[in-house]
Amino acid sequence: MKIKLKKGLNLSIAGALADNAEIVGSQSSAFAVCPDDFPGLLAKTAVKEGDAVAAGSALLFDKQNPEVKVVSPVAGRVKAVVRGERRKIIRIEIEADNSVEAKGPELCKPSDEDSAKRFLAESGMLALMRQRPYDIVPNPDDSVRDIFITAFDSAPLAPSFAVFSCLFDKADYAAGIDVLRNISRGKVYLSHSPEYNPGDFSGAECVEVDGPHPSGNAGVQIANIAPVNKGEVVWTLDLPTLGRIGRLARKGDYEFGTVVGVTGPEVVAPTLVRTICGASVDSIAGKLIPSDGRHLRVISGNVFTGTVVDADGYLRYPYRQITVIPEGDDVDEFMGWASLSPSKMSQSRSFPGHFLGRLFRPDARINGGRRAMIMSGEYDKMIPMDILPEYLVKAILSKNIEDMEKLGIYEVAPEDFAAAEYADTSKLPLQQIVRDGLDYLRKELQ
């Protein structure tokens, strides 16, 4: 099956990885797991400061489904359980130490639906997956219609999933699909780009998806392959997670290694770095970020959906990219956002840069103020799904559950609105609006 998408937006940003970029190694002794990376999980700590943990030992579990765990990516000791207001868990910090004696969980063999779900939940692999509706960590009690695997990332400056061939091989992916086949009542779909196809696998239906961002989003792929209807549940995951599941099922090894693309216009030299999920940002990108006193924004992820981290912060889910751009709060320019300078990046044809076909160096400023929603159809141009995004956003803001359902809220995730948020004339925080709408709907209906 082949799908060609026309709607969407590719940003022309400087700081991309070279096609022949080599992978360099990185060493870190500091790691962290952040509960905010796992939406829908009511996290409770399974460890305390000073505890010894093995790779795969539970750090957090879900209060509602205690069998769903978030596990340690490395062996070592719990350095700190950092809490915020009202004792909310901000992160669990781990100091890596391979000499620490600790035993990981004993996992069942994933031979049928129940055992496969227990295997994923206890191993922490389920926490790396997402479900539609609601874009949350899956509930193992649900009946799963289909499972969708995404084998490419269309976000700005994102590295190709081909780089993960240094960590996983075809046997790992095939074993992962075998586990998922036990769970899906329907099909397992694997979506790839024309540039990279991880191969044909028995038990999975491969779909080639071509088009601008957000073609790499699982929600867009689901909407164009087999849309989610009310009452249905589908699970999604990316190719590295599939490899981790397969490696664990085949050999019993936890492989939390990852390859991170350090990208962006402020990076000294865009580089691929091999590290471990949750490693410190300084160990990955410290030498690649200039220290000339300018205000920079370090993003764990891409410029559309990533999480802003401090220089002493940690790599966040989905653990594949770090982007560095100017903050913009120390810029003094004539006319500000209204300047018609050709160096301005904009989707609007009002700016000369729109026609120049050049690479830009954008900063983090909003460049304008928030105002009432303008019903111009600009959201629809950015979202290749059979929904009415502007009307859906209005239904969410008014908390009209009936209209939300009719307008397709069960199909969407916040990331699907990221390109629309960038192009939005009204400067509305669309991703946060959609996240709030999904959380409100789940609270009201469950």
Helices and strands as residue ranges (DSSP letters): E 2-4, E 23-25, E 30-33, G 35-37, E 43-45, E 52-53, E 58-62, E 69-71, E 76-83, G 85-87, E 89-96, H 113-123, G 126-128, E 130-132, E 146-150, G 161-166, H 170-181, E 188-192, E 205-210, H 218-225, E 234-238, H 239-251, E 257-263, E 271-276, H 281-285, G 286-288, E 296-300, E 307-309, E 321-326, G 336-338, G 352-355, G 380-382, H 389-397, H 401-406, G 409-411, G 414-417, H 418-423, H 430-445
